[in-house]
Structure formats: C-alpha cells, structure tokens
Amino acid sequence: MKLPEEQLLELRSAVKPDFYDGSVSARAQLVLWYYEGRRKTDIAKMSGTTRPTIDKWIGRYEQYGLAGLANRISPGAPRTIPARIRGRVLALTRQTPPAELGISHWSAAKMAAWIRKTEGVSVSQPWVSRLWRDNGLQPRRQGTFKISKDPDFEEKVRDVTDLYLNPPEGDAVVSVDVKSGIQALDRTQPLLPVDFGKSEKRTHDYKRNGTTDMYAGFDIVTGRITVDLSPTHNAQDFLRLMRRIVAQYRDRKKIHVVLDNASVHTCEETTKWLAEQGGRVVFHFTPTGASWMNQIEIWNGIITRQLIRRGTFSSVKSVNDAIRKFAADWNTDCKPFRWTATANQIIEKVRVVTSRMAQLLGATEIGHIVGQAA
C-alpha cells in the first residue's frame, strides 16, 4: 500500500525519535516505516515495541489520520457511566459495606466488583478512585472522635479558649498533663540505618526495660516546655511539677493552669496545695472527654512521633535522658502553637457531630446516643 506524497510528508514532519517511546512522533515513525514497505516484524525489532502496538497505531492512522496518533485514547466520545451509578457509588461509600463481603471499609477494587455484580455495569478501579477523589471521599482513612458528656461543656470550652485567644496580661498560662507508661523498648538486633533508596529498618520484636511517666507543662505564650519524669503516677508527682512551674513564674501575678480531669488534679492533696497558693494559681479544666483542647497534648504528639515511638532505649534511664535532651533542645528555639478555634466554632462542630449521631442512631438526645452506643 502506498500513500500520497502529501501524507508521507505529513508523517515525516511528525517524526523525531529513532525509537518507540510512546510519543506521537514515535507512533508516526511506526506508521511511516509500514508505508515505506517494511514488514511489521522488522518494525517491531527496530522500534523495540510489539506487533499489536504496531497494528494499533496503523489502524488508528488509517481511520483518523495523524489526529488518531495524538493520544492513547480512541478518538470520539468517551464511554460514559450513568449518573445513577455515580450516585450509587457515592451512597455506598458512605455506608458500611454489606456483611457478606466480610470487609470493614470499601476499597476501589471492591467497589468496582460490587457494582459489576449488583448493577451489571462495568466500572474500573481507577474510575472509582477518581470519583472518590473528586468528591472528597477517603474510605481508606479513619479518624477518631468522642462526644463529651460534661454538663458544663460549653462553659469550660469558653473558659479555656478565652485563655488561649486572650491570655491575661501579666499572667502566665501553662498547659499541663502527664504522658504515662512511656516504655523503654530495646530492639533485639541493631537498627539498619537509612540509605539511598532504603528506609531505616528495625526488628519487629523488642525487649521491655521498664516504663516512665512524663509530667509536662507548656507555656502557651512562649512555647517553653517544663518536664519532670517519675517512675510513679500520683499526686506528689503532679505537685512536684507544679512547684517547679510556680518557681519559674515568681514575677507573674497569676498562673493559669489548663489541665484535664484526671484524679490527681482534683484529689484532696492537690486541692489542699491549691488553697495554699492563695488564689495565685488558678486551675482551668477542659471538658471531660475533650482533653484534645489541652495544648500540651500537641507537644506530647510531637515528642511521640520524633522520639518515643521510634526510639531504642536500653533502660529507663536512657529514655529519661533522651526526653530531657529533647525538651532542652526544644527550649533553645521554642515557639507557641497558634490556636485559632473560637468557642463558638468548637461548640458548633460538636453540635453538627451530635446531630449526625442522632440521625444515624435515631436518637434525639446525647444521653440516648451514648446509651445506644454502649
């Protein structure tokens, strides 16, 4: 078969590489060689591609001309998925998968297979993934939440957020908590360090060498951290940290302490010590079940990710030393966290979650929701 000289010139002008790299010019070269009289088997060897690929692009050219080589998708209108199938996938994604599948959450492959089985419509895994991405759905991910049952929830939220957003001038505001049960874990074999193209590796098994409790206070204005470590977990340990904090802020009129509702924060010994401060130390409690409002929890997350979780410790002393070094280094360039959420925003989000829970469980009150969940 021969082509008119005009079409041959058009093909030659599109040719650039001398090997097949999937580009338009490489496809044009395949077609040109064919119309110059070369055998398809020879073209395959010359280009480093396969006979089916050659047949594909020759066919595209014969049907659509040079425009048929423009992309890997056949010219013409793309196959469309009915709107009802799109809606069905989006609805199913927001529900627990059918029990017969034996899975906890949807994957794109499982969803595509389920649609083919139940709707008789063939959809691909990439299509499902794109649909999820376009609609902000991520079934592979899971977060956590807890609805506070504190009867004084709103009052406490406003109290704490007001301290964060408007710290009293001349006063100190310190966020305090304990991270208990930090394990001194040692691996059974040495770590393999990170290398080019390789991540750090460690053994899956480990040896426990004891635990330590970390009592910490975070200055929300300066970002400075105060750490005290103890093998025990009682009111004396908590008060030891509080005495250190009080000593650090002798020049302040008042010290506002944000803390959760742990028993050591409200026990008789702590209450007596607080009374002895003559009103200079003021406790501000986060709502029960809402310790995420305590800024020290953010810092606890940072030290967990950067030290504790991946650290290797041969003894409690070694983990204590590492924590002290981490805190000392933090304080050399400490910065406060930027709190932006207002009380109204937090309360409104909780109301939205409460409303959704009520819809899901057919309840109208938080107490009913909690009762059903239990």
Buried (B, 14 or more C-beta within 10 A) or exposed (E): EEBEEEBBEBBEEBBEEEEBEEEBBBBBBBBBBBBEEEEBEEBBEBBEBEEEBBEBBBEBBEEBEBEBBEEEEEEEEEEEBEEEBBEBBBEBBEEEBEEEEEEEEBBBEBBBBBBEEEBEEEBEBEBBBEBBEEEEBEBEEEEEEEBBEBEEBBEBBBBBBBBBEEBBEEBBBBBBBBBBEBBBBBBEEEEEEEEEEEEEEBEEEBEEBBBBBBBBBBBBEEBBBBBBBBEEBEBEBBBEBBEBBBEBBEEBEBBBBBBBBBEBBBBEEBEEBBEEEEEBBBBBBBBBBBBEBBBBBEBBEEBBEEBBEEBBBEEBBBBBEBBBEBBEEBBEEBEBBEBEEBBEEBBEEBEEEBEEBBEEBEBEEBEBBBEEEE
